[in-house]
Amino acid sequence: MLLKESVEALRVGPGGLWVDGTCGGGGHSEAILEASRPGGTLWACDQDGDAIEAATARLARFAGRFELRRMNFSGLAGWVKAGSATGVLYDLGVSSHQINTAARGFSFQMDGPLDMRMDGRGGPTAADLVNTWPAAELARVFWEYGDVRESRRIARAIESERASRPFETTGRLAGLIEKVCPRRGQKKHPATAPFMALRIAVNLELERLEEGLAGAMRMLAPGGRLAVITFHSIEDRMAKDFMRAEARDYDNPAGEPDVPELRIPRKPRAVLVTRRPVLPSAEELDANPRSRSAQLRVLEKTGD
Ligand SMILES: C[S@@+](CC[C@H](N)C(=O)[O-])C[C@H]1O[C@@H](n2cnc3c(N)ncnc32)[C@H](O)[C@@H]1O
């Protein structure tokens, strides 16, 4: 999504070291390798083993010019040398492959195990959260990450249902949510937002994004660019606030609100390339309705 826009905004050209923190099926990585011919190198990662397999196959013709690692982008700065990257890309959220594979448990439209882990190697699944977290904590997740109005009612219904039989499948959870919040003719399934909220909690997506953004600033060479594609408002706000803070010419004392008299002046660490987010074109929206919530923001690290 926003493929042409992000490759252009990163100003990918011959040479350079490019970092793709979310290679997925390899679409953006492929475009970066094409545009950085000759001599460009790509280091890419994804936390999902299926993604690494798919990207390895798709990028095979660029052998020798790229490296792929299965890891969380929050740790990229431990792999890529500080100050070395020409551009860094994060295309956040889930891939179509993840959503369309019932066994991964992301979809409420297909019955599957209630899993939702992007990195399936360990850590709690969505079922673990749903079956063990206090109702108040589940309600907080639905409310804070999904803006779910009926968050408390859904959480209480989960608590009472799981007492007789723990939740194991996406279908049973989606069915319960639909019972608590009947559709009443609405197009959007009532489980959409609660499922997204659970996914964010299972994968610690906001915590990892915060680390990933800070890591990108360490990896970038002076003049290098960071492009972030987000899919929901919390992620977009995080990317926007982070970029604005990097572009400011002051810090606030730790823990203090922004009071002009208390500001500590410093040089800006970056400039904003996009003041407003770049949105998908009409053609992309036509071809792929899922792209409607995608937004691209870009910043450029200042020279030393
Ligand atoms: C929207 S898809 C990326 C699609 C990709 N740009 C392409 O062209 O095919 C998002 C991918 O990011 C991965 N991902 C999300 N958060 C991640 C993180 N914190 N660390 C590593 N990979 C992550 C997911 O596993 C998924 O494969």
The ligand as a MOL file (V3000), in Angstrom:
LIG
                    3D

  0  0  0     0  0            999 V3000
M  V30 BEGIN CTAB
M  V30 COUNTS 27 29 0 0 0
M  V30 BEGIN ATOM
M  V30 1 C 1.2560 -4.4320 6.0590 0
M  V30 2 S 2.3570 -5.7640 6.1270 0 CHG=1
M  V30 3 C 3.7390 -5.2550 5.2010 0
M  V30 4 C 3.6040 -5.5150 3.7440 0
M  V30 5 C 4.8730 -5.2450 2.9610 0
M  V30 6 N 5.2700 -3.8610 3.0130 0
M  V30 7 C 4.7320 -5.7020 1.5250 0
M  V30 8 O 4.9600 -4.8980 0.6180 0
M  V30 9 O 4.3920 -6.8760 1.2970 0 CHG=-1
M  V30 10 C 2.9690 -5.6340 7.7570 0
M  V30 11 C 4.0160 -6.6580 8.1350 0
M  V30 12 O 4.7230 -6.1150 9.2390 0
M  V30 13 C 5.0200 -7.1430 10.1350 0
M  V30 14 N 5.2020 -6.4790 11.4320 0
M  V30 15 C 4.3020 -5.7300 12.1060 0
M  V30 16 N 4.8480 -5.2510 13.2340 0
M  V30 17 C 6.1380 -5.6850 13.2520 0
M  V30 18 C 7.2180 -5.5180 14.1590 0
M  V30 19 N 7.0720 -4.8090 15.2970 0
M  V30 20 N 8.4090 -6.0990 13.8640 0
M  V30 21 C 8.5690 -6.8310 12.7270 0
M  V30 22 N 7.5750 -7.0350 11.8470 0
M  V30 23 C 6.3690 -6.4770 12.1040 0
M  V30 24 C 3.8600 -8.0920 10.0620 0
M  V30 25 O 4.2550 -9.3780 10.4670 0
M  V30 26 C 3.5040 -8.0090 8.5680 0
M  V30 27 O 4.1210 -9.0320 7.8340 0
M  V30 END ATOM
M  V30 BEGIN BOND
M  V30 1 1 1 2
M  V30 2 1 2 3
M  V30 3 1 2 10
M  V30 4 1 3 4
M  V30 5 1 4 5
M  V30 6 1 5 6
M  V30 7 1 5 7
M  V30 8 2 7 8
M  V30 9 1 7 9
M  V30 10 1 10 11
M  V30 11 1 11 12
M  V30 12 1 11 26
M  V30 13 1 12 13
M  V30 14 1 13 14
M  V30 15 1 13 24
M  V30 16 1 14 15
M  V30 17 1 14 23
M  V30 18 2 15 16
M  V30 19 1 16 17
M  V30 20 1 17 18
M  V30 21 2 17 23
M  V30 22 1 18 19
M  V30 23 2 18 20
M  V30 24 1 20 21
M  V30 25 2 21 22
M  V30 26 1 22 23
M  V30 27 1 24 25
M  V30 28 1 24 26
M  V30 29 1 26 27
M  V30 END BOND
M  V30 END CTAB
M  END
